[in-house]
Amino acid sequence: MIYIDTNVLVNFFVVQKKSPHLHPIARETMEQVTSRGLFFISILSLNELGFALAKCGEDRDAITEYVSSLYAADPVPVTLDHLKRAMQIAYKVSFHHTSDCLHTAVAEQHCDELITFNGSDFSLIQHHTKLKITIL
């Protein structure tokens, strides 16, 4: 399975004014992953997606539609064990990027790869996991 980071989901659903070039990359990535049956997300992904879409200026109905469209993917819950592992990773990166550490911990348990646009954070995290991190 391939864990899709929240920033890929955001760019899949909306064209952001400051980075419109990411939208087609996100759409192609999502198409490839879903067509192979490898799409994977967590409840954390959905929570962050709603928040990020609001920051992008999307209206409440659109946010509800986008987030609920991913319910069928059966996002996994975040557990205390995931948090414990995330804290181990976060310690190694000076507790920066703790949410990304939590995504990594969930992905480590369920996936072989995590795909993200977030090179600045995951370039640090990737040294502390066996998970394949693909930075688009």
C-alpha positions as CSV (number, residue, x, y, z in Angstrom):
1,M,0.0,0.0,0.0
2,I,1.0,3.6,-0.5
3,Y,0.2,6.2,2.1
4,I,-0.7,9.6,0.5
5,D,0.3,12.6,2.5
6,T,-2.3,15.3,3.2
7,N,-0.6,17.8,0.9
8,V,-1.1,15.5,-2.1
9,L,-4.8,15.2,-1.2
10,V,-5.1,19.0,-0.9
11,N,-3.5,19.5,-4.3
12,F,-5.6,16.8,-5.8
13,F,-8.8,18.5,-4.8
14,V,-7.9,22.2,-5.4
15,V,-5.6,24.3,-7.6
16,Q,-3.7,26.4,-5.2
17,K,-2.9,29.9,-6.4
18,K,0.7,29.9,-5.1
19,S,1.5,26.5,-6.6
20,P,-0.9,25.6,-9.4
21,H,1.7,23.3,-11.0
22,L,1.2,20.8,-8.1
23,H,-2.5,20.0,-9.1
24,P,-1.8,17.9,-12.2
25,I,1.0,16.1,-10.4
26,A,-1.3,15.2,-7.5
27,R,-4.1,14.1,-9.9
28,E,-1.7,11.9,-11.9
29,T,-0.3,10.4,-8.6
30,M,-3.7,9.7,-7.2
31,E,-4.8,8.1,-10.5
32,Q,-1.8,5.8,-10.6
33,V,-2.1,4.8,-6.9
34,T,-5.9,4.3,-6.9
35,S,-5.9,2.4,-10.3
36,R,-3.4,-0.1,-8.8
37,G,-5.5,-0.4,-5.6
38,L,-2.7,0.9,-3.4
39,F,-4.3,4.1,-2.0
40,F,-4.0,4.4,1.8
41,I,-4.8,7.2,4.2
42,S,-5.6,7.6,7.9
43,I,-8.1,9.5,10.0
44,L,-5.4,12.1,10.6
45,S,-5.3,12.6,6.8
46,L,-9.0,13.4,6.7
47,N,-8.7,15.8,9.7
48,E,-5.8,17.7,8.2
49,L,-7.5,17.8,4.8
50,G,-10.6,19.5,6.1
51,F,-8.4,22.1,7.9
52,A,-6.1,22.7,4.9
53,L,-9.0,23.1,2.5
54,A,-10.6,25.7,4.8
55,K,-7.2,27.6,4.8
56,C,-7.3,27.4,0.9
57,G,-10.7,29.2,1.0
58,E,-12.9,26.3,0.0
59,D,-16.5,26.6,1.2
60,R,-18.0,24.2,3.8
61,D,-20.0,22.2,1.3
62,A,-17.0,21.5,-0.9
63,I,-14.9,20.6,2.1
64,T,-17.6,18.2,3.3
65,E,-17.9,16.7,-0.2
66,Y,-14.1,16.2,-0.6
67,V,-13.5,14.7,2.8
68,S,-16.5,12.4,2.7
69,S,-15.5,11.2,-0.8
70,L,-12.6,9.5,0.9
71,Y,-14.6,7.6,3.5
72,A,-14.8,4.7,1.1
73,A,-11.0,4.3,1.3
74,D,-11.6,3.1,4.9
75,P,-9.0,5.4,6.5
76,V,-7.3,3.7,9.5
77,P,-7.4,5.2,13.0
78,V,-4.4,6.6,14.7
79,T,-3.5,4.6,17.8
80,L,-1.4,5.1,20.9
81,D,1.3,2.8,19.4
82,H,1.4,5.1,16.4
83,L,1.9,8.1,18.6
84,K,4.6,6.3,20.6
85,R,6.5,5.6,17.4
86,A,5.9,9.1,16.1
87,M,7.5,10.5,19.3
88,Q,10.6,8.3,18.7
89,I,10.9,9.8,15.2
90,A,10.1,13.3,16.4
91,Y,12.8,13.1,19.1
92,K,15.4,12.4,16.4
93,V,14.2,15.5,14.4
94,S,14.1,17.7,17.5
95,F,10.3,17.4,17.8
96,H,9.8,19.4,14.6
97,H,7.1,18.1,12.2
98,T,5.3,15.9,14.8
99,S,2.2,15.5,12.6
100,D,4.4,14.2,9.7
101,C,6.1,11.9,12.2
102,L,2.6,10.5,13.0
103,H,1.8,10.0,9.3
104,T,5.1,8.2,9.0
105,A,4.3,5.9,12.0
106,V,0.9,5.0,10.6
107,A,2.4,4.4,7.1
108,E,5.2,2.2,8.6
109,Q,2.6,-0.2,10.0
110,H,0.4,-0.5,6.9
111,C,2.4,0.6,3.8
112,D,5.6,0.2,1.9
113,E,5.8,3.8,0.7
114,L,4.6,7.3,1.6
115,I,4.2,10.0,-1.1
116,T,4.4,13.7,-0.3
117,F,5.1,17.1,-1.7
118,N,6.7,18.1,1.6
119,G,10.4,17.7,0.9
120,S,11.6,20.0,3.7
121,D,10.1,17.9,6.5
122,F,10.3,14.4,5.0
123,S,13.9,14.8,3.9
124,L,14.7,14.8,7.7
125,I,12.2,12.1,8.6
126,Q,13.3,9.7,5.9
127,H,16.6,9.1,7.7
128,H,14.7,7.6,10.7
129,T,12.4,5.1,9.0
130,K,12.7,2.1,6.7
131,L,9.6,3.3,4.9
132,K,10.2,4.5,1.3
133,I,9.5,8.2,1.1
134,T,8.8,9.6,-2.3
135,I,9.0,13.4,-2.6
136,L,7.2,14.7,-5.6
